[in-house]
Amino acid sequence: MSVRILAAAGFTMLLGAAAQAQSPVSLASYADKDGFIDVQALTCAQLANTYQEDADALTTWYAGWYNGLAKKHAFNVTRGKDLEHQIIVYCQANQSKKVIEAIAVVFKDERAKLGIKMK
């Protein structure tokens, strides 16, 4: 292959990657006119395209929501950060999914790893 063809292919790949990369947006941009975000409708693409501090805040909110549903009143900071990271990584790879679907997948994997069986 000639150097020109390789250079053109590399440039095309670079342009494609640049087109896919987007600047992060504030989580607030997904809110309705009253400032609320429909957390059950939020997509992985939206989570993956927000600022890290917004993603952190949102995943912490989700953790509290799920712990409240399970009537749990404790927070394991280390495990919470690890699960948050897993959710964000899953969302980056599966941007068409909803965040709540990503959480379900990550939590299911975590329960299996810990040997926890659901009733």
C-alpha positions, 0 to 999 in steps of 0.5 A: 500500500502506498504512503498516500493511501495509508495517510488518507485512511488514517486521516479519514479515521481521525475525522470519524473519531472527531465527529463522534467526539462531542463536547460534554454538556451540563446535566441540566440541559436534560431537565424539563422547564421545571428543572426536573430530569426524568431519570427513568428516560435518561439514556446512556448517551446522555450520561456519557456526554455529560461532565464527570461531576454531573455523572457522579452526582447522577449515579449517586442519586441513582444509588440512593434511589435504589437503596431506598427501594431496597430499604437499605440505609447504608452507603459503602463509598468504595463499592459505590465508586466502583459501581459508578465507574462500571455503569459509566463504562457500560454506558459509554459502550452501550449508548442506546440503552437507558441508564436504568438498564445499565444499572440493572446489568451492572447490579446483576453482575455484581450480585452474581460475583458476590453470590447473592441470589434474588428471590 
